């Protein structure tokens, strides 16, 4: 698992609009909140995406972009964005490479059944591309505000 003060793993992945988004796009210019979530349009993931959207202008004032990542397709992401009016980019990590690089693809247990899945996690990456924070197993409710507070403290 990643830890504070490590260089954030590089990535280049398509977003909901089929635009290539790379971590290097923001280097020297913006902080990045990179949050991983299990699945589009599910209860916890919707709460988290909506709360990041509600605070989008505050993140922008703090020179920070918010990017969500799951293994869903670009089309699924676009439908999720359209349904809720989301104001965050959603990356389609369909190969799982970004999930693996950030250590969020882990064995999870639900109702006694073990299977691999995305552990809800968030990474705060500063303008130099270094991790300011690496949080695994976060709770969706209130998480966006918690991350905004951290960004404002940079």
C-alpha positions in Angstrom: 0.0 0.0 0.0 1.1 3.5 -0.7 2.1 6.0 2.0 2.5 9.7 2.5 5.6 11.3 0.9 5.9 8.7 -1.9 5.7 9.7 -5.5 2.2 9.0 -6.8 2.1 6.3 -9.5 1.7 7.8 -12.9 -1.4 7.0 -15.0 -3.1 7.8 -18.3 -6.7 6.6 -18.5 -9.8 7.6 -20.5 -12.5 9.6 -18.6 -16.3 9.5 -19.1 -15.9 11.7 -22.2 -13.3 9.4 -23.8 -10.6 12.1 -23.1 -7.2 10.8 -22.0 -6.4 12.1 -18.4 -2.9 11.7 -17.1 -1.5 12.6 -13.6 1.2 14.5 -15.4 -1.4 16.9 -16.8 -1.6 18.5 -13.4 2.0 18.5 -12.3 3.2 21.9 -11.1 -0.3 23.3 -11.5 -2.9 21.5 -9.4 -3.3 19.3 -6.4 -5.2 16.1 -7.2 -7.8 14.2 -5.1 -7.8 10.7 -6.6 -10.6 8.6 -5.2 -11.3 5.0 -5.9 -14.8 3.6 -5.6 -16.3 0.2 -6.3 -19.1 0.8 -8.8 -21.1 3.6 -10.6 -24.6 4.4 -9.4 -24.5 2.4 -6.2 -25.6 3.9 -2.8 -22.2 4.7 -1.2 -20.5 5.6 -4.5 -23.4 8.0 -5.3 -23.1 9.7 -1.9 -19.4 10.2 -2.4 -19.6 11.5 -6.0 -22.5 13.9 -5.1 -20.6 15.3 -2.1 -17.4 15.8 -4.1 -19.6 17.6 -6.7 -21.3 19.8 -4.1 -17.8 21.0 -3.0 -16.3 21.2 -6.6 -16.0 25.0 -6.5 -14.3 24.9 -3.1 -11.8 22.4 -4.4 -11.2 24.6 -7.5 -10.5 27.6 -5.3 -7.9 25.4 -3.5 -6.2 24.6 -6.9 -7.4 21.0 -6.7 -9.0 18.7 -9.2 -11.1 15.8 -8.0 -10.9 12.5 -10.0 -12.8 9.4 -9.3 -11.7 5.9 -10.5 -13.5 2.6 -10.9 -13.3 -0.3 -13.3 -16.6 0.8 -15.0 -16.6 1.7 -18.6 -16.5 5.2 -20.1 -20.2 4.8 -21.1 -21.2 3.7 -17.5 -19.3 6.7 -16.1 -21.0 9.1 -18.6 -24.5 7.7 -17.6 -23.5 8.2 -13.9 -22.4 11.8 -14.6 -25.5 12.6 -16.5 -27.9 11.0 -14.0 -26.6 13.1 -11.1 -25.0 16.1 -12.7 -21.6 15.2 -11.4 -18.8 17.8 -11.7 -15.8 15.4 -11.3 -13.9 13.4 -13.9 -14.4 9.7 -13.7 -11.6 7.4 -15.0 -12.4 4.1 -16.6 -9.7 1.8 -15.3 -11.1 -1.2 -17.1 -7.8 -3.1 -17.0 -7.3 -2.5 -13.3 -3.8 -1.1 -13.8 -4.4 2.1 -11.8 -6.2 0.2 -9.1 -3.2 -2.2 -8.8 -0.7 0.6 -8.8 -2.5 2.4 -5.9 -3.0 -0.9 -4.0 -6.8 -0.6 -3.9 -7.6 -3.9 -5.6 -7.9 -6.1 -2.5 -9.7 -9.2 -1.2 -12.9 -8.1 0.5 -15.3 -10.2 2.5 -19.1 -9.6 2.5 -21.5 -12.0 4.2 -18.8 -14.6 4.5 -17.8 -14.6 0.9 -14.3 -13.4 -0.1 -13.7 -11.8 -3.5 -11.5 -9.3 -5.1 -12.7 -5.7 -5.4 -11.9 -2.0 -5.1 -11.5 -0.8 -1.5 -12.9 2.7 -1.2 -9.7 4.8 -1.0 -8.5 8.3 -1.5 -5.1 9.9 -2.3 -4.2 13.5 -2.0 -1.5 14.3 -4.5 0.3 17.6 -4.3 1.4 19.8 -7.2 4.8 18.1 -7.3 3.1 14.6 -7.7 3.9 13.5 -4.2 1.3 11.8 -1.9 0.2 14.1 0.9 -2.1 11.4 2.2 -3.1 7.8 1.3 -6.4 6.7 2.9 -7.6 3.1 2.5 -11.1 1.9 3.6 -12.7 5.3 3.8 -16.4 5.9 4.5 -18.3 7.7 1.7 -20.5 10.0 3.9 -18.6 13.2 4.8 -15.4 12.1 3.1 -15.4 15.0 0.5 -15.5 17.6 3.3 -12.7 15.8 5.1 -10.6 15.9 2.0 -11.4 19.6 1.4 -10.2 20.4 4.9 -6.9 18.6 4.1 -6.4 20.4 0.8 -7.1 23.7 2.5 -4.4 22.9 5.0 -1.7 22.4 2.4 
